[in-house]
């Protein structure tokens, strides 16, 4: 499973994808950073929604149901935009 991380994880190898650093990036590197930011943006918006709704603290059900609810939030947010 791929994981997209921010620049703090620079140097991590393997499945962790990080953006390129520097001022003079090649076109391919700039495109990679742009795509990377779009993917991270969706995940960060979903997490912000979860934190704002206080959902994990207020749900009183099993962990399987919580996981299902949490998985649907990014899909709903993406569909509504």
N, CA, C and O atoms as a GROMACS GRO file, in nm:
protein
  324
    1UNK      N    1   0.085  -0.117   0.000
    1UNK     CA    2   0.000   0.000   0.000
    1UNK      C    3   0.090   0.124   0.000
    1UNK      O    4   0.182   0.134   0.081
    2UNK      N    5   0.063   0.216  -0.090
    2UNK     CA    6   0.142   0.338  -0.097
    2UNK      C    7   0.097   0.436   0.012
    2UNK      O    8  -0.019   0.436   0.052
    3UNK      N    9   0.190   0.516   0.056
    3UNK     CA   10   0.161   0.614   0.159
    3UNK      C   11   0.220   0.747   0.115
    3UNK      O   12   0.338   0.754   0.080
    4UNK      N   13   0.140   0.853   0.115
    4UNK     CA   14   0.187   0.985   0.076
    4UNK      C   15   0.214   1.065   0.203
    4UNK      O   16   0.125   1.083   0.286
    5UNK      N   17   0.336   1.112   0.216
    5UNK     CA   18   0.376   1.186   0.336
    5UNK      C   19   0.424   1.326   0.296
    5UNK      O   20   0.446   1.353   0.178
    6UNK      N   21   0.440   1.412   0.395
    6UNK     CA   22   0.488   1.547   0.365
    6UNK      C   23   0.641   1.548   0.366
    6UNK      O   24   0.705   1.444   0.380
    7UNK      N   25   0.698   1.667   0.352
    7UNK     CA   26   0.843   1.680   0.339
    7UNK      C   27   0.919   1.642   0.466
    7UNK      O   28   1.040   1.624   0.462
    8UNK      N   29   0.849   1.630   0.578
    8UNK     CA   30   0.916   1.592   0.702
    8UNK      C   31   0.972   1.450   0.695
    8UNK      O   32   1.064   1.416   0.770
    9UNK      N   33   0.917   1.368   0.608
    9UNK     CA   34   0.962   1.229   0.594
    9UNK      C   35   1.064   1.213   0.483
    9UNK      O   36   1.082   1.103   0.430
   10UNK      N   37   1.131   1.321   0.447
   10UNK     CA   38   1.233   1.317   0.342
   10UNK      C   39   1.339   1.212   0.376
   10UNK      O   40   1.390   1.208   0.488
   11UNK      N   41   1.370   1.128   0.280
   11UNK     CA   42   1.469   1.024   0.302
   11UNK      C   43   1.409   0.889   0.332
   11UNK      O   44   1.480   0.788   0.335
   12UNK      N   45   1.278   0.886   0.354
   12UNK     CA   46   1.212   0.757   0.378
   12UNK      C   47   1.206   0.682   0.245
   12UNK      O   48   1.171   0.738   0.142
   13UNK      N   49   1.240   0.556   0.250
   13UNK     CA   50   1.243   0.476   0.128
   13UNK      C   51   1.124   0.381   0.124
   13UNK      O   52   1.051   0.365   0.221
   14UNK      N   53   1.109   0.319   0.010
   14UNK     CA   54   1.008   0.216  -0.004
   14UNK      C   55   0.876   0.271  -0.050
   14UNK      O   56   0.868   0.342  -0.150
   15UNK      N   57   0.771   0.238   0.023
   15UNK     CA   58   0.636   0.272  -0.020
   15UNK      C   59   0.593   0.413   0.019
   15UNK      O   60   0.486   0.458  -0.021
   16UNK      N   61   0.673   0.483   0.096
   16UNK     CA   62   0.637   0.618   0.139
   16UNK      C   63   0.677   0.716   0.028
   16UNK      O   64   0.794   0.725  -0.008
   17UNK      N   65   0.579   0.788  -0.025
   17UNK     CA   66   0.602   0.886  -0.132
   17UNK      C   67   0.612   1.025  -0.070
   17UNK      O   68   0.522   1.067   0.002
   18UNK      N   69   0.719   1.095  -0.098
   18UNK     CA   70   0.738   1.231  -0.047
   18UNK      C   71   0.763   1.325  -0.165
   18UNK      O   72   0.810   1.281  -0.269
   19UNK      N   73   0.731   1.453  -0.148
   19UNK     CA   74   0.757   1.548  -0.256
   19UNK      C   75   0.906   1.580  -0.268
   19UNK      O   76   0.984   1.557  -0.175
   20UNK      N   77   0.943   1.632  -0.383
   20UNK     CA   78   1.081   1.674  -0.405
   20UNK      C   79   1.103   1.808  -0.338
   20UNK      O   80   1.011   1.890  -0.329
   21UNK      N   81   1.224   1.832  -0.291
   21UNK     CA   82   1.260   1.959  -0.229
   21UNK      C   83   1.351   2.036  -0.322
   21UNK      O   84   1.415   1.980  -0.410
   22UNK      N   85   1.356   2.166  -0.300
   22UNK     CA   86   1.447   2.250  -0.376
   22UNK      C   87   1.375   2.357  -0.454
   22UNK      O   88   1.253   2.354  -0.470
   23UNK      N   89   1.453   2.451  -0.504
   23UNK     CA   90   1.398   2.563  -0.579
   23UNK      C   91   1.396   2.537  -0.729
   23UNK      O   92   1.303   2.578  -0.798
   24UNK      N   93   1.498   2.472  -0.779
   24UNK     CA   94   1.509   2.450  -0.924
   24UNK      C   95   1.478   2.305  -0.956
   24UNK      O   96   1.568   2.222  -0.974
   25UNK      N   97   1.349   2.277  -0.964
   25UNK     CA   98   1.306   2.141  -0.991
   25UNK      C   99   1.278   2.125  -1.140
   25UNK      O  100   1.237   2.218  -1.209
   26UNK      N  101   1.302   2.005  -1.188
   26UNK     CA  102   1.271   1.974  -1.328
   26UNK      C  103   1.120   1.963  -1.343
   26UNK      O  104   1.048   1.951  -1.244
   27UNK      N  105   1.073   1.966  -1.467
   27UNK     CA  106   0.930   1.962  -1.495
   27UNK      C  107   0.866   1.836  -1.437
   27UNK      O  108   0.757   1.843  -1.380
   28UNK      N  109   0.932   1.723  -1.451
   28UNK     CA  110   0.880   1.598  -1.399
   28UNK      C  111   0.864   1.604  -1.247
   28UNK      O  112   0.766   1.552  -1.193
   29UNK      N  113   0.960   1.666  -1.179
   29UNK     CA  114   0.954   1.678  -1.034
   29UNK      C  115   0.843   1.774  -0.990
   29UNK      O  116   0.776   1.749  -0.890
   30UNK      N  117   0.824   1.882  -1.065
   30UNK     CA  118   0.716   1.976  -1.032
   30UNK      C  119   0.580   1.909  -1.051
   30UNK      O  120   0.489   1.930  -0.970
   31UNK      N  121   0.566   1.829  -1.158
   31UNK     CA  122   0.441   1.757  -1.179
   31UNK      C  123   0.416   1.656  -1.066
   31UNK      O  124   0.303   1.642  -1.019
   32UNK      N  125   0.521   1.589  -1.025
   32UNK     CA  126   0.509   1.494  -0.914
   32UNK      C  127   0.461   1.567  -0.788
   32UNK      O  128   0.373   1.517  -0.718
   33UNK      N  129   0.519   1.683  -0.758
   33UNK     CA  130   0.479   1.759  -0.639
   33UNK      C  131   0.334   1.804  -0.648
   33UNK      O  132   0.262   1.803  -0.548
   34UNK      N  133   0.291   1.843  -0.767
   34UNK     CA  134   0.154   1.889  -0.785
   34UNK      C  135   0.055   1.774  -0.764
   34UNK      O  136  -0.046   1.791  -0.694
   35UNK      N  137   0.083   1.660  -0.822
   35UNK     CA  138  -0.003   1.543  -0.804
   35UNK      C  139  -0.002   1.498  -0.658
   35UNK      O  140  -0.106   1.462  -0.603
   36UNK      N  141   0.112   1.502  -0.598
   36UNK     CA  142   0.128   1.463  -0.457
   36UNK      C  143   0.041   1.552  -0.369
   36UNK      O  144  -0.026   1.503  -0.278
   37UNK      N  145   0.042   1.683  -0.394
   37UNK     CA  146  -0.036   1.777  -0.314
   37UNK      C  147  -0.186   1.752  -0.330
   37UNK      O  148  -0.261   1.761  -0.233
   38UNK      N  149  -0.231   1.721  -0.453
   38UNK     CA  150  -0.373   1.695  -0.476
   38UNK      C  151  -0.419   1.571  -0.400
   38UNK      O  152  -0.528   1.571  -0.342
   39UNK      N  153  -0.338   1.467  -0.399
   39UNK     CA  154  -0.374   1.344  -0.329
   39UNK      C  155  -0.378   1.369  -0.179
   39UNK      O  156  -0.472   1.327  -0.112
   40UNK      N  157  -0.278   1.436  -0.125
   40UNK     CA  158  -0.274   1.464   0.019
   40UNK      C  159  -0.388   1.556   0.061
   40UNK      O  160  -0.439   1.544   0.172
   41UNK      N  161  -0.427   1.646  -0.026
   41UNK     CA  162  -0.533   1.741   0.005
   41UNK      C  163  -0.663   1.669   0.040
   41UNK      O  164  -0.731   1.707   0.135
   42UNK      N  165  -0.698   1.566  -0.036
   42UNK     CA  166  -0.822   1.493  -0.010
   42UNK      C  167  -0.818   1.427   0.128
   42UNK      O  168  -0.916   1.433   0.202
   43UNK      N  169  -0.708   1.366   0.160
   43UNK     CA  170  -0.696   1.301   0.290
   43UNK      C  171  -0.698   1.399   0.405
   43UNK      O  172  -0.758   1.372   0.509
   44UNK      N  173  -0.632   1.511   0.388
   44UNK     CA  174  -0.627   1.610   0.495
   44UNK      C  175  -0.763   1.676   0.516
   44UNK      O  176  -0.799   1.708   0.630
   45UNK      N  177  -0.839   1.697   0.409
   45UNK     CA  178  -0.973   1.753   0.424
   45UNK      C  179  -1.064   1.657   0.499
   45UNK      O  180  -1.143   1.699   0.583
   46UNK      N  181  -1.052   1.529   0.468
   46UNK     CA  182  -1.135   1.430   0.537
   46UNK      C  183  -1.100   1.423   0.686
   46UNK      O  184  -1.188   1.413   0.770
   47UNK      N  185  -0.971   1.429   0.718
   47UNK     CA  186  -0.931   1.427   0.858
   47UNK      C  187  -0.977   1.552   0.931
   47UNK      O  188  -1.017   1.545   1.048
   48UNK      N  189  -0.973   1.666   0.865
   48UNK     CA  190  -1.022   1.790   0.926
   48UNK      C  191  -1.172   1.781   0.954
   48UNK      O  192  -1.220   1.828   1.057
   49UNK      N  193  -1.246   1.720   0.862
   49UNK     CA  194  -1.390   1.702   0.883
   49UNK      C  195  -1.415   1.612   1.003
   49UNK      O  196  -1.502   1.640   1.085
   50UNK      N  197  -1.338   1.505   1.014
   50UNK     CA  198  -1.353   1.416   1.129
   50UNK      C  199  -1.325   1.488   1.260
   50UNK      O  200  -1.399   1.472   1.357
   51UNK      N  201  -1.220   1.567   1.263
   51UNK     CA  202  -1.185   1.640   1.385
   51UNK      C  203  -1.291   1.744   1.418
   51UNK      O  204  -1.324   1.764   1.535
   52UNK      N  205  -1.344   1.810   1.316
   52UNK     CA  206  -1.446   1.911   1.338
   52UNK      C  207  -1.578   1.852   1.386
   52UNK      O  208  -1.649   1.914   1.464
   53UNK      N  209  -1.610   1.734   1.338
   53UNK     CA  210  -1.736   1.670   1.376
   53UNK      C  211  -1.725   1.597   1.509
   53UNK      O  212  -1.826   1.557   1.565
   54UNK      N  213  -1.605   1.580   1.560
   54UNK     CA  214  -1.580   1.507   1.684
   54UNK      C  215  -1.636   1.365   1.677
   54UNK      O  216  -1.675   1.307   1.778
   55UNK      N  217  -1.639   1.313   1.559
   55UNK     CA  218  -1.700   1.184   1.534
   55UNK      C  219  -1.638   1.069   1.615
   55UNK      O  220  -1.711   0.995   1.680
   56UNK      N  221  -1.507   1.052   1.613
   56UNK     CA  222  -1.452   0.936   1.685
   56UNK      C  223  -1.479   0.938   1.835
   56UNK      O  224  -1.487   0.831   1.897
   57UNK      N  225  -1.493   1.054   1.894
   57UNK     CA  226  -1.516   1.062   2.039
   57UNK      C  227  -1.661   1.036   2.077
   57UNK      O  228  -1.689   0.991   2.188
   58UNK      N  229  -1.753   1.065   1.985
   58UNK     CA  230  -1.894   1.057   2.020
   58UNK      C  231  -1.965   0.931   1.973
   58UNK      O  232  -2.077   0.905   2.016
   59UNK      N  233  -1.903   0.853   1.887
   59UNK     CA  234  -1.967   0.730   1.841
   59UNK      C  235  -1.964   0.625   1.950
   59UNK      O  236  -1.862   0.605   2.017
   60UNK      N  237  -2.075   0.558   1.968
   60UNK     CA  238  -2.083   0.452   2.067
   60UNK      C  239  -2.124   0.322   1.998
   60UNK      O  240  -2.234   0.271   2.019
   61UNK      N  241  -2.035   0.271   1.917
   61UNK     CA  242  -2.063   0.146   1.848
   61UNK      C  243  -1.932   0.070   1.829
   61UNK      O  244  -1.826   0.116   1.872
   62UNK      N  245  -1.940  -0.043   1.765
   62UNK     CA  246  -1.823  -0.127   1.745
   62UNK      C  247  -1.722  -0.064   1.649
   62UNK      O  248  -1.755   0.024   1.571
   63UNK      N  249  -1.601  -0.113   1.657
   63UNK     CA  250  -1.494  -0.056   1.574
   63UNK      C  251  -1.516  -0.080   1.426
   63UNK      O  252  -1.473   0.001   1.344
   64UNK      N  253  -1.581  -0.189   1.389
   64UNK     CA  254  -1.608  -0.213   1.247
   64UNK      C  255  -1.702  -0.109   1.190
   64UNK      O  256  -1.683  -0.063   1.077
   65UNK      N  257  -1.802  -0.071   1.266
   65UNK     CA  258  -1.896   0.030   1.219
   65UNK      C  259  -1.829   0.168   1.213
   65UNK      O  260  -1.855   0.245   1.121
   66UNK      N  261  -1.745   0.199   1.311
   66UNK     CA  262  -1.672   0.326   1.310
   66UNK      C  263  -1.583   0.333   1.186
   66UNK      O  264  -1.577   0.436   1.120
   67UNK      N  265  -1.514   0.223   1.156
   67UNK     CA  266  -1.426   0.220   1.038
   67UNK      C  267  -1.506   0.243   0.911
   67UNK      O  268  -1.460   0.314   0.821
   68UNK      N  269  -1.624   0.185   0.902
   68UNK     CA  270  -1.708   0.204   0.783
   68UNK      C  271  -1.752   0.349   0.769
   68UNK      O  272  -1.752   0.404   0.659
   69UNK      N  273  -1.788   0.411   0.880
   69UNK     CA  274  -1.829   0.552   0.876
   69UNK      C  275  -1.712   0.641   0.836
   69UNK      O  276  -1.727   0.731   0.754
   70UNK      N  277  -1.596   0.615   0.894
   70UNK     CA  278  -1.478   0.696   0.864
   70UNK      C  279  -1.437   0.682   0.719
   70UNK      O  280  -1.393   0.780   0.658
   71UNK      N  281  -1.451   0.565   0.661
   71UNK     CA  282  -1.415   0.544   0.520
   71UNK      C  283  -1.508   0.617   0.425
   71UNK      O  284  -1.467   0.657   0.316
   72UNK      N  285  -1.633   0.636   0.465
   72UNK     CA  286  -1.728   0.702   0.375
   72UNK      C  287  -1.713   0.853   0.372
   72UNK      O  288  -1.755   0.917   0.275
   73UNK      N  289  -1.655   0.911   0.474
   73UNK     CA  290  -1.644   1.057   0.480
   73UNK      C  291  -1.565   1.115   0.363
   73UNK      O  292  -1.613   1.210   0.301
   74UNK      N  293  -1.445   1.063   0.329
   74UNK     CA  294  -1.375   1.120   0.212
   74UNK      C  295  -1.454   1.105   0.084
   74UNK      O  296  -1.452   1.194  -0.001
   75UNK      N  297  -1.526   0.993   0.068
   75UNK     CA  298  -1.606   0.973  -0.053
   75UNK      C  299  -1.719   1.076  -0.060
   75UNK      O  300  -1.745   1.132  -0.167
   76UNK      N  301  -1.785   1.101   0.050
   76UNK     CA  302  -1.892   1.201   0.052
   76UNK      C  303  -1.841   1.341   0.028
   76UNK      O  304  -1.902   1.418  -0.046
   77UNK      N  305  -1.728   1.374   0.090
   77UNK     CA  306  -1.671   1.508   0.069
   77UNK      C  307  -1.626   1.526  -0.075
   77UNK      O  308  -1.643   1.634  -0.132
   78UNK      N  309  -1.570   1.422  -0.135
   78UNK     CA  310  -1.523   1.432  -0.273
   78UNK      C  311  -1.642   1.441  -0.369
   78UNK      O  312  -1.636   1.514  -0.468
   79UNK      N  313  -1.751   1.369  -0.340
   79UNK     CA  314  -1.868   1.372  -0.426
   79UNK      C  315  -1.941   1.506  -0.417
   79UNK      O  316  -2.004   1.548  -0.514
   80UNK      N  317  -1.933   1.572  -0.302
   80UNK     CA  318  -2.007   1.698  -0.286
   80UNK      C  319  -1.936   1.817  -0.347
   80UNK      O  320  -1.997   1.924  -0.361
   81UNK      N  321  -1.809   1.803  -0.384
   81UNK     CA  322  -1.737   1.916  -0.444
   81UNK      C  323  -1.738   1.912  -0.593
   81UNK      O  324  -1.682   2.000  -0.658
   0.00000   0.00000   0.00000
